[in-house]
Amino acid sequence: MYIVAPLIYFERQSTRINLIAKRLRQIFETAVLLVIVGTIFAGFTVSLLEIPLALAFPMGALSTPTDATATESVSEGLIVPERQENLLKMESLFNDASGIILVTAMALWMKNGQFNYQQTFFDFLRSAGGGIIIGILAALVMISFRQFLGRINHDAYNAQILLFVSTPFFIYFIAEELEVSGIIAVVCAGLMQNSESVRSRFITPCQFHNGLVLLKLIREFLNNTVFVILGVLVVRIIRDDLIIGNTNSQ
């Protein structure tokens, strides 16, 4: 998650915050309601394979969240209406919180033998709401500090870049320590950072341009790192758990 969270933060640098405000209702419908419907549908479908329902629903919950990178990869080379494409990308910013809460709730269902609807609902509100508050406050602090550095020292470009790169790690750590959604926190912080950088792009055009180049490089590096790690995990799972750990490897 310390790779995924910064990746989501840097991907949000290309999303305008005013579009989020305009599509708030649609984002809620897809990032929350559609995730719940998808979990239920996937859970019952998996249970048809004679897998216990309490285990099938966590598998369904794990499959529901997607990120913007996955959306871009699937739609690459296809003609997708711009409105739908933007909505899918914006929805992917917030559905991780829904998926994580559902996975946790389903795990408790497996452990306790019952599903606590009320506790799940309040956990979601606390996790998402707390993530929004932490993300906004932390972003304001980091942005103000970077602007302060720029005012007292016009040559503090390297320090500002370092702060920008370290911001998502810092925000995610703080949010998770406070037991709220670190993903939501870095999403909100990324949106605010994008809004601030767009407003100041004509004040420091050279820095803005170099920041875009660095942003593209970091996103490419983190994306590749994620898939390398996933590939290593898949190989280890197949080798250690399915073949070596199981006498009936076939």
Sequence and secondary structure as in RCSB ss.txt:
>XXXX:A:sequence
MYIVAPLIYFERQSTRINLIAKRLRQIFETAVLLVIVGTIFAGFTVSLLEIPLALAFPMGALSTPTDATATESVS
EGLIVPERQENLLKMESLFNDASGIILVTAMALWMKNGQFNYQQTFFDFLRSAGGGIIIGILAALVMISFRQFLG
RINHDAYNAQILLFVSTPFFIYFIAEELEVSGIIAVVCAGLMQNSESVRSRFITPCQFHNGLVLLKLIREFLNNT
VFVILGVLVVRIIRDDLIIGNTNSQ
>XXXX:A:secstr
 TTHHHHHHHHGGGS HHHHHHTHHHHHIIIIIHHHHHHHHHHHHHHTTT  HHHHHHHHHHHS   HHHHHHHH
TTS   HHHHHHHHHHHHHHHHHHHHHHHHHHHHHHHSS  HHHHHHHHHHHHHHHHHHHHHHHHHHHHHHHHHH
HH TTTHHHHHHHHHHHHHHHHHHHHHTTS HHHHHHHHHHHHHHHHHHTTTTSHHHHHHHHHHHHHHHHHHHHH
HHHHHHHHHHHIIIIIIIIS S   
